[in-house]
Amino acid sequence: MELGIVGLPNVGKSTLFNALTNVGVPAENYPFCTIDPSVGVVAVPDDRLQRIQKFIACKKLVPAVLKVVDIAGLVRGASKGEGLGNKFLSHIREVDAVLHVVRCFADSDVTHVDGGVDPVRDIETIETELMLADLGVAEKMREGLRARIKKGEKEAVLKAAVLERCLEVLAAGKPVSVLAFEDPEEKKALKELGMITAKRVLYAANVDEDGIHGETAPAKAVSAYAAANGGRVVFVCAKFEAELAQLEPADQKEMLASVGLTESALASVGRAGYDLLGLQSYFTAGEIEIRAWPIPKGATAPQAAGVIHSDFERGFIRVEVYSVDDLEKYGSESAIRAAGKLRVEGKSYIMQDSDVCHFLFNV
């Protein structure tokens, strides 16, 4: 899963990025501190790995990973050359979803580019700039596709039709996400166009410690906006998370408990991102490693095998499968088998969240 972080300058984007990735990108109090895109790869916490390890000894645990791309803050007029962020939007055109960081805290020591905290205004500023950026890219693509159509490229005809629908809604001041594409080829064409406003959005309401549970007016405003526009929201105190990331695990638990939390922002962002993108995890477990594999909900067993290696999908024969709950109930794979709970499934099997699998395939 890959998220692209967007937001105004000085809303806590880089602070949150640092907390999530522990990379150490500068997070100073002035606009455009981030002038180059930063990329981090982080593990998504999943306690089911440890739950499996209690019964299956292994050398290492391998969680699912989250790739995060941070770019310079966008400002009003970015699509016309204001600021720096618009120069780096190409770096998030390929991501799966957008992580939109919204400032919901007041701090006289941290400059706000528009003078004060107003999360809905800030969201609309960013989304307007993203729509204008998409509009500019789409208009350039239109000419290129017309030239390809004249050459007789059939693929360009479908892509041009999808692009025209995008242009129509963008010109009307709406994001591409309002469009519905049912045909798989149209969906593929849309993805290849790389429209940022076609992506699903996870809003990260960056609060202070007094609003860490989302009970403040600015945080509630973000929640309402997300609900009305098909997005999701998580509440994050980026400053708190940056401090948390520097501690040992035991101290982290104590610090989280002191503010009434049970998990870090990374866990909540990862979980919300999974849900937003319709993902779930299955597991493989053996002496070498126990690994979590992210797959779309509704994926078949061969498709899940293909996440490990394309040869597994092509040569799929069957899968032996049980759940993490089964392992905890019976205590071992052999006991699961003896109880008749180890299932043998074929090509039509729809994978379930928390499945533990052994795939059989022909090379």
C-alpha positions as CSV (number, residue, x, y, z in Angstrom):
1,M,0.0,0.0,0.0
2,E,1.3,3.4,-0.9
3,L,0.1,6.7,0.5
4,G,1.0,10.2,-0.8
5,I,1.0,12.9,1.9
6,V,-0.4,16.3,0.9
7,G,-1.3,19.4,2.9
8,L,-0.6,23.1,3.4
9,P,2.9,24.1,4.7
10,N,3.2,24.0,8.5
11,V,0.3,21.6,9.1
12,G,2.6,18.8,10.5
13,K,3.1,16.8,7.3
14,S,6.8,16.2,7.8
15,T,6.5,15.8,11.5
16,L,3.9,13.0,10.9
17,F,6.1,11.6,8.1
18,N,9.0,11.4,10.6
19,A,6.9,9.7,13.2
20,L,5.7,7.1,10.7
21,T,9.0,6.4,9.0
22,N,11.6,7.6,11.6
23,V,13.6,8.9,8.6
24,G,14.3,12.3,10.1
25,V,13.1,14.8,7.4
26,P,13.5,18.4,8.6
27,A,10.3,19.7,10.2
28,E,11.1,23.3,10.9
29,N,8.7,26.1,11.4
30,Y,8.7,27.8,8.0
31,P,6.9,27.2,4.7
32,F,8.4,24.8,2.2
33,C,10.9,23.2,4.6
34,T,10.3,20.0,2.6
35,I,11.6,20.9,-0.9
36,D,12.3,17.4,-2.2
37,P,9.9,14.5,-2.1
38,S,10.8,12.0,0.7
39,V,9.9,8.3,0.6
40,G,9.7,6.0,3.6
41,V,8.8,2.4,3.9
42,V,7.4,1.4,7.3
43,A,5.9,-1.8,8.8
44,V,2.2,-1.9,9.5
45,P,1.7,-3.2,13.1
46,D,-0.3,-6.4,13.2
47,D,-0.6,-8.3,16.5
48,R,-1.7,-11.5,14.6
49,L,1.9,-12.1,13.7
50,Q,2.8,-12.4,17.4
51,R,-0.3,-14.5,18.0
52,I,0.8,-17.0,15.3
53,Q,4.4,-17.0,16.6
54,K,3.2,-18.3,20.0
55,F,2.3,-21.6,18.3
56,I,4.7,-21.7,15.3
57,A,8.4,-20.9,16.1
58,C,10.1,-18.9,13.4
59,K,13.3,-16.9,12.8
60,K,11.5,-13.6,11.9
61,L,8.2,-11.8,11.6
62,V,7.5,-9.9,8.4
63,P,4.6,-7.5,8.5
64,A,2.8,-5.8,5.6
65,V,4.5,-2.6,4.6
66,L,3.3,0.9,4.0
67,K,5.1,3.2,1.6
68,V,4.7,6.9,2.3
69,V,5.7,9.7,-0.1
70,D,5.9,13.2,1.4
71,I,6.1,16.3,-0.8
72,A,6.4,20.0,-0.2
73,G,3.4,21.8,1.1
74,L,0.9,23.1,-1.4
75,V,-0.5,26.7,-1.2
76,R,-3.3,28.6,-2.9
77,G,-2.1,29.2,-6.4
78,A,0.2,26.2,-6.6
79,S,-1.3,25.2,-9.9
80,K,-0.2,28.5,-11.3
81,G,3.3,28.2,-10.0
82,E,2.9,29.6,-6.4
83,G,5.1,27.8,-3.8
84,L,7.0,24.5,-4.5
85,G,4.6,21.6,-3.9
86,N,3.0,21.6,-7.3
87,K,6.4,20.7,-8.8
88,F,6.4,17.4,-7.0
89,L,2.8,16.3,-7.6
90,S,4.1,13.8,-10.1
91,H,5.6,11.8,-7.2
92,I,2.1,11.0,-5.8
93,R,0.3,10.3,-9.1
94,E,1.1,6.6,-8.8
95,V,0.1,6.2,-5.1
96,D,-2.9,4.1,-4.1
97,A,-4.4,6.8,-1.8
98,V,-3.9,10.3,-0.5
99,L,-3.1,11.0,3.1
100,H,-4.3,14.6,3.6
101,V,-2.8,16.2,6.7
102,V,-5.1,18.9,8.1
103,R,-4.1,21.3,10.9
104,C,-6.5,21.3,13.8
105,F,-4.3,22.9,16.5
106,A,-3.6,26.5,17.4
107,D,0.0,27.5,18.1
108,S,1.2,31.1,17.9
109,D,4.7,29.8,17.5
110,V,3.8,27.8,14.3
111,T,3.0,30.1,11.3
112,H,-0.2,29.3,9.4
113,V,0.1,30.4,5.7
114,D,-3.5,31.6,5.7
115,G,-3.4,33.3,9.1
116,G,-5.4,31.0,11.3
117,V,-6.8,27.5,11.9
118,D,-9.8,26.7,9.6
119,P,-9.6,23.0,8.6
120,V,-12.4,23.0,6.1
121,R,-11.0,26.1,4.3
122,D,-7.6,24.4,4.3
123,I,-9.0,21.1,2.9
124,E,-10.8,23.0,0.1
125,T,-7.7,25.0,-0.8
126,I,-5.7,21.8,-1.3
127,E,-8.5,20.0,-3.1
128,T,-8.9,22.9,-5.4
129,E,-5.2,23.0,-6.3
130,L,-5.3,19.2,-6.9
131,M,-8.2,19.5,-9.2
132,L,-6.5,22.4,-11.1
133,A,-3.3,20.3,-11.4
134,D,-5.3,17.4,-12.7
135,L,-7.1,19.6,-15.2
136,G,-3.8,20.9,-16.5
137,V,-2.3,17.4,-16.9
138,A,-5.5,16.1,-18.5
139,E,-5.6,18.9,-21.1
140,K,-2.1,18.1,-22.1
141,M,-2.9,14.4,-22.3
142,R,-5.9,15.1,-24.6
143,E,-3.7,16.4,-27.4
144,G,-1.4,13.4,-27.1
145,L,-4.3,10.9,-27.2
146,R,-5.8,12.6,-30.3
147,A,-2.5,12.1,-32.1
148,R,-2.4,8.4,-31.1
149,I,-6.0,8.0,-32.3
150,K,-5.1,9.4,-35.7
151,K,-2.4,6.7,-35.9
152,G,-5.1,4.1,-35.4
153,E,-4.3,3.1,-31.8
154,K,-7.4,1.4,-30.4
155,E,-6.3,1.6,-26.8
156,A,-6.1,5.4,-27.1
157,V,-9.8,5.6,-28.1
158,L,-10.9,4.1,-24.7
159,K,-8.4,6.2,-22.7
160,A,-9.5,9.3,-24.5
161,A,-13.2,8.6,-23.7
162,V,-12.3,8.2,-20.0
163,L,-10.2,11.3,-20.1
164,E,-13.1,13.4,-21.5
165,R,-15.3,12.4,-18.6
166,C,-12.5,13.4,-16.3
167,L,-12.1,16.8,-18.0
168,E,-15.9,17.4,-17.8
169,V,-16.0,17.0,-14.0
170,L,-12.7,18.8,-13.4
171,A,-13.9,21.8,-15.5
172,A,-17.0,21.9,-13.3
173,G,-14.9,22.1,-10.1
174,K,-15.4,18.5,-9.0
175,P,-12.8,15.8,-8.3
176,V,-12.5,12.8,-10.6
177,S,-13.6,10.6,-7.7
178,V,-17.3,11.6,-8.3
179,L,-17.2,9.5,-11.5
180,A,-18.2,5.8,-11.4
181,F,-16.5,3.4,-13.8
182,E,-17.8,-0.1,-13.8
183,D,-16.0,-1.5,-16.9
184,P,-12.6,-3.1,-15.8
185,E,-10.9,-1.7,-18.9
186,E,-12.2,1.8,-18.1
187,K,-10.9,1.4,-14.5
188,K,-7.5,0.4,-15.8
189,A,-7.4,3.4,-18.2
190,L,-8.3,5.7,-15.3
191,K,-5.5,4.4,-13.2
192,E,-3.1,4.8,-16.0
193,L,-4.1,8.5,-16.4
194,G,-2.8,9.1,-12.9
195,M,-5.5,11.6,-11.8
196,I,-4.8,12.5,-8.2
197,T,-8.4,13.5,-7.4
198,A,-9.5,10.0,-8.5
199,K,-7.8,8.6,-5.5
200,R,-9.4,7.8,-2.2
201,V,-8.6,10.2,0.7
202,L,-7.6,9.6,4.3
203,Y,-7.7,12.8,6.3
204,A,-5.2,13.0,9.2
205,A,-6.6,15.6,11.6
206,N,-3.4,16.9,13.3
207,V,-4.6,17.8,16.8
208,D,-2.9,18.9,20.0
209,E,-2.8,16.6,23.0
210,D,-6.0,18.1,24.3
211,G,-7.8,17.0,21.2
212,I,-6.1,13.6,20.7
213,H,-9.4,11.8,20.7
214,G,-11.0,14.1,18.1
215,E,-13.4,15.9,20.4
216,T,-12.4,19.5,19.5
217,A,-14.4,21.7,17.1
218,P,-11.7,21.7,14.3
219,A,-11.4,17.9,14.5
220,K,-15.1,17.4,14.4
221,A,-15.2,19.7,11.3
222,V,-12.8,17.4,9.5
223,S,-14.9,14.4,10.5
224,A,-18.0,15.9,9.1
225,Y,-16.2,16.9,5.9
226,A,-14.8,13.5,5.4
227,A,-18.2,11.8,6.0
228,A,-19.9,14.1,3.5
229,N,-17.2,13.6,0.8
230,G,-16.5,9.8,1.0
231,G,-13.2,10.0,2.8
232,R,-12.0,8.6,6.2
233,V,-10.4,10.4,9.1
234,V,-7.9,9.6,11.8
235,F,-6.9,11.8,14.6
236,V,-3.2,12.3,15.1
237,C,-1.1,14.4,17.3
238,A,2.0,14.5,15.1
239,K,4.1,16.2,17.8
240,F,3.1,13.5,20.3
241,E,3.8,10.7,17.7
242,A,7.3,12.2,17.0
243,E,8.2,11.9,20.7
244,L,6.6,8.5,20.9
245,A,8.7,7.2,18.0
246,Q,11.9,7.9,20.0
247,L,11.0,5.6,22.9
248,E,11.5,1.9,23.6
249,P,8.4,-0.3,23.2
250,A,7.7,-0.5,26.9
251,D,8.0,3.2,27.3
252,Q,5.8,3.7,24.3
253,K,3.0,1.7,25.9
254,E,3.2,3.8,29.1
255,M,3.2,7.1,27.1
256,L,0.2,6.0,25.1
257,A,-1.7,4.9,28.2
258,S,-1.1,8.3,29.8
259,V,-3.3,9.9,27.1
260,G,-5.8,7.1,26.9
261,L,-4.5,5.5,23.7
262,T,-3.8,1.8,23.1
263,E,-1.9,2.2,19.7
264,S,0.2,4.6,17.8
265,A,-0.8,6.7,14.8
266,L,1.0,4.3,12.6
267,A,-1.4,1.5,13.6
268,S,-4.4,3.7,13.1
269,V,-3.2,5.1,9.8
270,G,-2.3,1.6,8.5
271,R,-5.7,0.2,9.6
272,A,-7.7,3.1,8.2
273,G,-5.6,2.9,5.0
274,Y,-6.3,-0.8,4.7
275,D,-10.0,-0.2,5.2
276,L,-10.1,2.7,2.7
277,L,-8.5,0.6,0.0
278,G,-10.5,-2.5,0.7
279,L,-7.5,-4.6,1.7
280,Q,-7.1,-7.5,4.2
281,S,-4.3,-9.7,5.2
282,Y,-3.6,-13.4,5.0
283,F,-0.5,-15.1,6.5
284,T,2.1,-17.7,5.6
285,A,3.8,-19.4,8.5
286,G,6.9,-21.6,8.7
287,E,10.2,-22.1,10.5
288,I,11.9,-19.3,8.5
289,E,9.3,-16.6,8.8
290,I,5.7,-15.7,9.5
291,R,4.6,-13.1,7.0
292,A,1.5,-10.9,6.4
293,W,0.4,-10.5,2.8
294,P,-2.0,-7.6,1.9
295,I,-4.7,-8.5,-0.7
296,P,-8.0,-6.9,-1.9
297,K,-11.1,-8.1,-0.2
298,G,-12.8,-10.6,-2.5
299,A,-9.5,-11.9,-3.9
300,T,-9.5,-15.6,-4.9
301,A,-6.9,-18.1,-3.6
302,P,-4.9,-18.1,-6.9
303,Q,-4.9,-14.2,-6.8
304,A,-3.6,-14.3,-3.2
305,A,-0.9,-16.8,-4.2
306,G,0.1,-14.5,-7.0
307,V,1.0,-11.8,-4.5
308,I,3.8,-14.0,-3.3
309,H,4.9,-14.9,-6.9
310,S,3.2,-14.8,-10.3
311,D,4.2,-18.5,-10.8
312,F,2.1,-19.4,-7.8
313,E,-1.0,-18.0,-9.4
314,R,-0.3,-19.6,-12.8
315,G,0.5,-23.0,-11.4
316,F,-2.1,-22.9,-8.5
317,I,-3.5,-26.3,-7.6
318,R,-5.0,-25.8,-4.1
319,V,-4.5,-24.2,-0.8
320,E,-4.6,-25.6,2.7
321,V,-6.0,-23.0,5.0
322,Y,-7.1,-22.3,8.6
323,S,-7.6,-19.2,10.6
324,V,-5.5,-17.5,13.3
325,D,-8.4,-18.1,15.7
326,D,-8.3,-21.9,14.9
327,L,-4.6,-21.9,15.7
328,E,-5.2,-20.3,19.1
329,K,-8.1,-22.7,19.8
330,Y,-6.3,-26.0,18.9
331,G,-2.6,-25.0,19.6
332,S,-0.9,-26.4,16.5
333,E,-1.4,-27.1,12.8
334,S,-1.4,-30.9,13.5
335,A,-4.2,-30.4,16.1
336,I,-6.1,-28.3,13.6
337,R,-5.8,-31.1,11.0
338,A,-6.8,-33.8,13.5
339,A,-9.9,-31.8,14.4
340,G,-10.9,-31.6,10.8
341,K,-10.6,-27.8,10.7
342,L,-7.8,-27.7,8.1
343,R,-9.6,-26.8,4.9
344,V,-8.5,-27.7,1.4
345,E,-9.8,-25.1,-1.1
346,G,-9.6,-24.7,-4.8
347,K,-9.4,-21.9,-7.4
348,S,-12.8,-20.5,-6.5
349,Y,-12.1,-20.0,-2.8
350,I,-12.6,-16.4,-1.7
351,M,-9.8,-15.5,0.8
352,Q,-10.8,-14.4,4.3
353,D,-9.1,-11.9,6.6
354,S,-6.7,-13.8,9.0
355,D,-6.4,-16.9,6.8
356,V,-3.2,-18.8,7.3
357,C,-2.2,-20.6,4.1
358,H,-0.1,-23.3,2.5
359,F,-0.3,-23.1,-1.3
360,L,0.3,-26.0,-3.6
361,F,1.3,-25.3,-7.2
362,N,3.0,-26.6,-10.3
363,V,6.1,-24.8,-11.4
